[in-house]
Amino acid sequence: MAVQLHFSFVSLTALFILSLSSINSLTSAQDSGTATYYTPPYTPSACYGFEDDGVMIAAASDTFWNDGGACGQMYQVTCLSGTNEGTPEPCLGSGSVVVKIVDHCPPGSCRGTIDLSQEAFESIADTDAGVINISYQHFV
């Protein structure tokens, strides 16, 4: 009986450790960067053409575009601070928004790590800032 209880305890401990490691794989570390915004129309997009994906959307820079692998991925973006003295405290409310990647922000014209829709940007920051410092993470 003692051997059977020991085996059950070891089995449960192993299952618990495995479940913790799988929970860790669902969360991702936060990265930092900058966010800008773009204005409508939001179609066509690099990911979905003329499909309307709403307004809580964004374009990914080459930082995480991954040759289109970012399409459809959800990211939580949090305003940290302003990047200019004109709007020293641009962050609003909770300062976080979840967006779906629907487009590519190509090098040369991309001024940030992520280019949020105007609606997504204005839900976390004053649009007068133009560019904000952010943290972002893949949202599962």
C-alpha positions as CSV (number, residue, x, y, z in Angstrom):
1,M,0.0,0.0,0.0
2,A,2.9,2.4,0.9
3,V,4.5,1.7,-2.5
4,Q,1.2,2.5,-4.3
5,L,0.8,5.8,-2.4
6,H,4.4,6.8,-3.2
7,F,3.8,6.0,-6.9
8,S,0.6,8.1,-6.9
9,F,2.3,11.0,-5.2
10,V,5.2,10.9,-7.7
11,S,2.8,10.7,-10.6
12,L,0.8,13.6,-9.4
13,T,3.9,15.7,-8.7
14,A,5.1,15.0,-12.3
15,L,1.8,16.0,-13.8
16,F,1.7,19.2,-11.7
17,I,5.2,20.1,-13.0
18,L,4.3,19.4,-16.6
19,S,1.1,21.5,-16.3
20,L,3.2,24.4,-14.9
21,S,5.6,24.2,-17.8
22,S,2.7,24.2,-20.3
23,I,1.2,27.3,-18.7
24,N,4.5,29.1,-19.0
25,S,4.6,28.3,-22.7
26,L,1.2,30.1,-23.2
27,T,2.6,33.4,-21.9
28,S,5.3,35.5,-23.5
29,A,7.7,38.0,-22.2
30,Q,7.0,41.6,-22.7
31,D,9.1,43.5,-25.2
32,S,9.5,47.2,-25.5
33,G,9.4,49.5,-28.5
34,T,7.4,52.4,-29.9
35,A,3.9,52.7,-31.3
36,T,2.6,55.0,-34.0
37,Y,-0.8,55.1,-35.6
38,Y,-2.4,55.1,-39.0
39,T,-5.8,56.4,-40.2
40,P,-8.6,54.8,-42.2
41,P,-9.2,53.3,-44.7
42,Y,-7.7,50.1,-43.2
43,T,-8.2,48.0,-46.3
44,P,-6.7,46.5,-48.2
45,S,-4.3,45.0,-45.8
46,A,-1.3,42.7,-46.3
47,C,-2.9,39.9,-44.4
48,Y,-6.6,39.9,-45.4
49,G,-7.0,42.1,-48.5
50,F,-10.3,43.8,-48.4
51,E,-11.7,41.9,-45.4
52,D,-12.9,44.2,-42.6
53,D,-11.3,43.2,-39.3
54,G,-12.8,46.0,-37.3
55,V,-10.7,48.9,-35.8
56,M,-8.7,47.3,-33.0
57,I,-6.0,46.3,-35.4
58,A,-2.4,47.0,-36.1
59,A,0.5,46.7,-38.6
60,A,3.6,44.9,-37.6
61,S,7.1,46.2,-38.3
62,D,9.8,43.9,-39.4
63,T,10.6,43.4,-35.7
64,F,7.9,40.7,-35.5
65,W,6.3,40.6,-39.0
66,N,8.1,37.2,-39.7
67,D,7.2,37.2,-43.4
68,G,3.5,37.3,-42.7
69,G,3.7,34.9,-39.7
70,A,2.3,37.7,-37.5
71,C,-1.0,37.9,-39.4
72,G,-3.9,37.2,-37.2
73,Q,-1.8,37.2,-34.0
74,M,-3.1,39.2,-31.1
75,Y,-0.9,41.6,-29.1
76,Q,-1.4,43.5,-25.9
77,V,0.1,46.9,-26.2
78,T,0.6,49.1,-23.2
79,C,1.5,52.8,-23.2
80,L,4.5,53.6,-21.0
81,S,5.4,57.2,-21.8
82,G,5.7,59.9,-24.4
83,T,8.6,60.2,-26.8
84,N,8.5,64.0,-27.1
85,E,8.2,67.0,-24.8
86,G,5.2,68.3,-26.6
87,T,3.0,65.7,-25.0
88,P,4.9,64.6,-21.9
89,E,2.2,62.4,-20.4
90,P,0.2,60.9,-23.3
91,C,-1.0,57.7,-21.7
92,L,-4.7,57.4,-21.0
93,G,-6.9,55.2,-18.8
94,S,-5.6,51.7,-18.3
95,G,-3.1,52.4,-21.0
96,S,-3.5,48.9,-22.6
97,V,-5.2,47.6,-25.7
98,V,-5.4,44.2,-27.5
99,V,-5.0,44.4,-31.2
100,K,-5.0,41.9,-34.1
101,I,-2.1,42.1,-36.6
102,V,-3.7,42.6,-40.1
103,D,-1.0,44.5,-42.0
104,H,2.7,45.0,-42.5
105,C,4.5,48.3,-41.6
106,P,7.4,48.2,-44.1
107,P,10.9,49.5,-43.5
108,G,11.4,53.1,-44.7
109,S,7.9,54.2,-43.9
110,C,7.4,52.5,-40.5
111,R,8.3,54.8,-37.6
112,G,7.6,52.4,-34.8
113,T,7.6,48.8,-33.7
114,I,3.9,48.6,-34.2
115,D,1.6,50.8,-36.1
116,L,-1.8,50.9,-34.4
117,S,-5.1,51.9,-35.9
118,Q,-6.1,55.4,-34.9
119,E,-8.9,54.0,-32.7
120,A,-6.5,51.6,-30.9
121,F,-3.9,54.3,-30.4
122,E,-6.4,56.8,-29.0
123,S,-7.8,54.2,-26.6
124,I,-4.4,54.2,-24.8
125,A,-2.8,57.6,-25.6
126,D,-3.3,61.1,-26.8
127,T,-3.0,61.1,-30.6
128,D,-1.2,64.5,-30.4
129,A,1.8,62.5,-29.1
130,G,2.2,60.7,-32.5
131,V,4.7,58.2,-31.1
132,I,4.7,56.6,-27.7
133,N,7.0,54.2,-25.8
134,I,5.3,50.9,-25.3
135,S,5.6,47.4,-23.9
136,Y,3.9,44.7,-26.0
137,Q,3.4,41.0,-25.7
138,H,1.8,38.2,-27.7
139,F,-1.7,37.8,-26.3
140,V,-3.1,34.2,-26.2
